[in-house]
Amino acid sequence: MVAPVAVLGGGLAGASAALRLAQAGIGVDLFERQAGPHHKVCGEFLSVEAQRDLHDLGFDPLRLGAVPIERIRVVRGTKSVESRLPFTALGISREVLDQALLDAAARAGAHVHRGVKVVAMDAGGIDTGAGRFCPETVFLATGKHDLRGAKRPEPGARGDEIGFKMHWRITAEQDAELGSAIELVLLDGGYVGLQRVAARVMNVCALVRREGFGGSWNGLLTAIAREPHVARRLDGASEMLRRPTSIAALPYGYVHRPGDDRESLYRLGDQAALTAPLTGDGMAIALRSAALAVACHRSGRGPLDYTRILRREVGGQVRRAMALHRLVGLPVLPLTLGLLRLHPSLLGRLAAATRLGRLDGARRIDRPGPPGAEAAFSDR
Ligand SMILES: Cc1cc2nc3c(=O)[nH]c(=O)nc-3n(C[C@H](O)[C@H](O)[C@H](O)COP(=O)(O)OP(=O)(O)OC[C@H]3O[C@@H](n4cnc5c(N)ncnc54)[C@H](O)[C@@H]3O)c2cc1C
């Protein structure tokens, strides 16, 4: 028996969509290629916007072991600048968070098929290692990875950066020094983000251009260990994962256009919009796109309307995040850091200015206001 909806991919977008569909009593099959809990390349900075969506779904990230992030510290060489964030973000392990959402989806009645890779899809259905399925509607949430038969049309230029993530067991002193800060260590050709994601666990997530360190984790480690600040953070710490997770050649800045897909396909999360990682709102976009897609599906609006509304909701954030991303890649960086040192509060303002906006189509569809309000909301 095949459910009417198939969700492809069990990251934040796919798992939260499956949870919302199951809660609404809609039959759903979710296919996740990984057989068990797994890590993702991610700075694991959970923004306030993402926290709000998780609370809506009944999750308290603090109960999952998340730690508060209240300050931002930008470091270059031996110089640094620090400011309070205008909100409290959280540090949380993606392995824990994604798994908690998948478990909740299964408890709510979604059929979660783990270790099943979807290999292709066409107008008639989807092909997996476990057979062919023909659902009425597909929610495509495979993240950064394109699927044969449903590739993102013209995703634009792919960046030459590689993303790496590794968790480190840190000492009690390092834990106290890092405290509630996210640290961005600026390098020539990229940056490394350091923050706690649980007590005495530090996430090191880098987005760096290949040249300069050879494209390997060991090459990157050698390069960043020359940075005095990183060296201090890693001294006496030990790697917790068997190997780092990594990802390369992503089309940052991509925002999906309405009308580019078949009528029964909702594209969620990174498949719909790939914001620059620096501003830490990718998880918020994943959660919000899932909420909006489910609201559109339930109200009969369909994927076309969904894509239009989503573009309007996330387009501004993606543009601002990309502007900051490019700025960090420019040779004027020392000047920028000098300016920030003169006016540290600019850091907080930049963080506030690159948030996902307050437009929230899913809430307005679920709880429509008077007739006039609905017309104003329509984006046709
Ligand atoms: C370097 C870097 C740092 C980042 N830092 C942050 C940050 O600090 N904060 C933040 O909010 N965002 C951050 N992001 C962005 C964030 O990680 C993503 O936006 C978010 O994970 C998107 O969620 P998703 O569900 O769309 O995709 P994913 O989380 O990637 O999930 C996709 C899922 O689909 C599965 N899958 C893939 N292909 C198939 C298939 N064929 N069949 C079945 N299953 C499949 C995968 O195994 C995976 O579980 C960062 C991104 C990068 C690259």
The ligand as a MOL file (V3000), in Angstrom:
LIG
                    3D

  0  0  0     0  0            999 V3000
M  V30 BEGIN CTAB
M  V30 COUNTS 53 58 0 0 0
M  V30 BEGIN ATOM
M  V30 1 C 29.3620 24.7380 5.4920 0
M  V30 2 C 27.9080 24.8750 5.8600 0
M  V30 3 C 27.5650 25.4080 7.1020 0
M  V30 4 C 26.2170 25.5870 7.4370 0
M  V30 5 N 25.9150 26.1150 8.6700 0
M  V30 6 C 24.6270 26.3270 9.0100 0
M  V30 7 C 24.2860 26.8610 10.2930 0
M  V30 8 O 25.1560 27.0900 11.1430 0
M  V30 9 N 22.9670 27.0920 10.5430 0
M  V30 10 C 21.9770 26.8290 9.6520 0
M  V30 11 O 20.7980 27.0930 9.9390 0
M  V30 12 N 22.2750 26.3040 8.4450 0
M  V30 13 C 23.5610 26.0260 8.1060 0
M  V30 14 N 23.8600 25.4400 6.9050 0
M  V30 15 C 22.7540 25.0860 5.9960 0
M  V30 16 C 21.9830 23.8540 6.4740 0
M  V30 17 O 22.8620 22.8230 6.8340 0
M  V30 18 C 21.0340 23.3890 5.3620 0
M  V30 19 O 20.3780 24.4970 4.8120 0
M  V30 20 C 20.0070 22.3870 5.8770 0
M  V30 21 O 20.6430 21.2180 6.3120 0
M  V30 22 C 19.0060 22.0310 4.7760 0
M  V30 23 O 18.1420 21.0190 5.2250 0
M  V30 24 P 17.5100 20.0050 4.1620 0
M  V30 25 O 16.5760 19.1500 4.9470 0
M  V30 26 O 17.0400 20.7310 2.9750 0
M  V30 27 O 18.7380 19.1230 3.6620 0
M  V30 28 P 19.6600 18.1070 4.4500 0
M  V30 29 O 19.7390 18.4610 5.8720 0
M  V30 30 O 20.9290 18.0210 3.6680 0
M  V30 31 O 18.8850 16.7110 4.3460 0
M  V30 32 C 18.7490 16.0180 3.1300 0
M  V30 33 C 18.5360 14.5450 3.4740 0
M  V30 34 O 18.2000 13.8540 2.2790 0
M  V30 35 C 18.8920 12.6150 2.2630 0
M  V30 36 N 19.0310 12.2350 0.8670 0
M  V30 37 C 19.8060 12.8450 -0.0920 0
M  V30 38 N 19.6450 12.2530 -1.2720 0
M  V30 39 C 18.7670 11.2280 -1.0690 0
M  V30 40 C 18.2010 10.2510 -1.9230 0
M  V30 41 N 18.5240 10.1950 -3.2220 0
M  V30 42 N 17.3120 9.3560 -1.4040 0
M  V30 43 C 16.9810 9.4040 -0.0800 0
M  V30 44 N 17.4970 10.3070 0.7790 0
M  V30 45 C 18.3690 11.2290 0.2930 0
M  V30 46 C 20.2130 12.9200 2.9490 0
M  V30 47 O 20.8160 11.7450 3.4650 0
M  V30 48 C 19.7680 13.8840 4.0310 0
M  V30 49 O 19.4510 13.2420 5.2580 0
M  V30 50 C 25.1940 25.2320 6.5360 0
M  V30 51 C 25.5400 24.6690 5.2980 0
M  V30 52 C 26.8830 24.4840 4.9660 0
M  V30 53 C 27.2200 23.8910 3.6290 0
M  V30 END ATOM
M  V30 BEGIN BOND
M  V30 1 1 1 2
M  V30 2 1 2 3
M  V30 3 2 2 52
M  V30 4 2 3 4
M  V30 5 1 4 5
M  V30 6 1 4 50
M  V30 7 2 5 6
M  V30 8 1 6 7
M  V30 9 1 6 13
M  V30 10 2 7 8
M  V30 11 1 7 9
M  V30 12 1 9 10
M  V30 13 2 10 11
M  V30 14 1 10 12
M  V30 15 2 12 13
M  V30 16 1 13 14
M  V30 17 1 14 15
M  V30 18 1 14 50
M  V30 19 1 15 16
M  V30 20 1 16 17
M  V30 21 1 16 18
M  V30 22 1 18 19
M  V30 23 1 18 20
M  V30 24 1 20 21
M  V30 25 1 20 22
M  V30 26 1 22 23
M  V30 27 1 23 24
M  V30 28 2 24 25
M  V30 29 1 24 26
M  V30 30 1 24 27
M  V30 31 1 27 28
M  V30 32 2 28 29
M  V30 33 1 28 30
M  V30 34 1 28 31
M  V30 35 1 31 32
M  V30 36 1 32 33
M  V30 37 1 33 34
M  V30 38 1 33 48
M  V30 39 1 34 35
M  V30 40 1 35 36
M  V30 41 1 35 46
M  V30 42 1 36 37
M  V30 43 1 36 45
M  V30 44 2 37 38
M  V30 45 1 38 39
M  V30 46 1 39 40
M  V30 47 2 39 45
M  V30 48 1 40 41
M  V30 49 2 40 42
M  V30 50 1 42 43
M  V30 51 2 43 44
M  V30 52 1 44 45
M  V30 53 1 46 47
M  V30 54 1 46 48
M  V30 55 1 48 49
M  V30 56 2 50 51
M  V30 57 1 51 52
M  V30 58 1 52 53
M  V30 END BOND
M  V30 END CTAB
M  END
